[in-house]
Amino acid sequence: MRDSFSELSYEELLSKKQELAKKYRDLRFNMVIGHIENSLEKRTLRRKIACLNTMIHEFDLGIRK
């Protein structure tokens, strides 16, 4: 589950978050339709988005530079 998000810049974190959010929306849509192979992917995407949100917040607070 661990991706190397720590060396990304602020702008890269924002774009990665948007990309994962779109992937998460598509996955949720496919789950409703019933065309899903890995049901655990939803959980891992949610956790990756949460990790990105934490890092973005740290940039906003000045903890990360």
C-alpha positions in Angstrom: 0.0 0.0 0.0 2.9 2.4 0.6 3.7 4.6 -2.3 6.6 7.0 -2.3 4.5 10.2 -1.7 7.1 11.7 0.7 9.4 13.1 -2.0 6.6 14.7 -4.1 6.1 18.4 -4.2 3.0 20.2 -3.1 1.6 20.6 -6.7 2.4 16.9 -7.4 0.5 15.9 -4.3 -2.5 17.9 -5.3 -2.5 16.3 -8.8 -2.0 12.8 -7.4 -4.9 13.4 -5.0 -7.2 14.4 -7.9 -6.1 11.4 -9.9 -6.8 9.0 -7.0 -10.1 10.6 -6.3 -11.2 10.1 -9.9 -10.1 6.5 -9.7 -12.0 6.1 -6.5 -15.2 7.5 -8.0 -14.9 5.2 -11.0 -14.3 2.2 -8.7 -17.4 3.1 -6.6 -19.5 3.4 -9.8 -18.3 0.0 -11.0 -19.0 -1.6 -7.6 -22.7 -0.4 -7.9 -22.9 -1.9 -11.4 -21.2 -5.1 -10.2 -18.1 -5.2 -12.4 -15.4 -5.3 -9.8 -12.5 -7.7 -9.5 -10.8 -6.6 -6.3 -13.1 -5.4 -3.6 -10.2 -4.4 -1.3 -9.0 -1.8 -3.8 -11.6 0.6 -2.5 -10.1 0.5 1.0 -6.5 1.0 -0.3 -7.5 3.9 -2.4 -9.3 5.6 0.5 -6.2 5.2 2.7 -3.9 6.5 0.0 -6.2 9.6 -0.4 -6.1 10.1 3.4 -2.3 9.9 3.4 -2.1 12.5 0.6 -4.6 14.7 2.5 -2.3 14.5 5.6 0.7 15.5 3.6 -1.1 18.4 1.9 -2.2 19.6 5.3 1.4 19.4 6.6 2.5 21.6 3.7 -0.2 24.1 4.6 0.9 24.2 8.2 4.5 24.6 7.3 5.6 21.2 8.8 6.8 20.0 5.4 8.9 22.1 3.0 
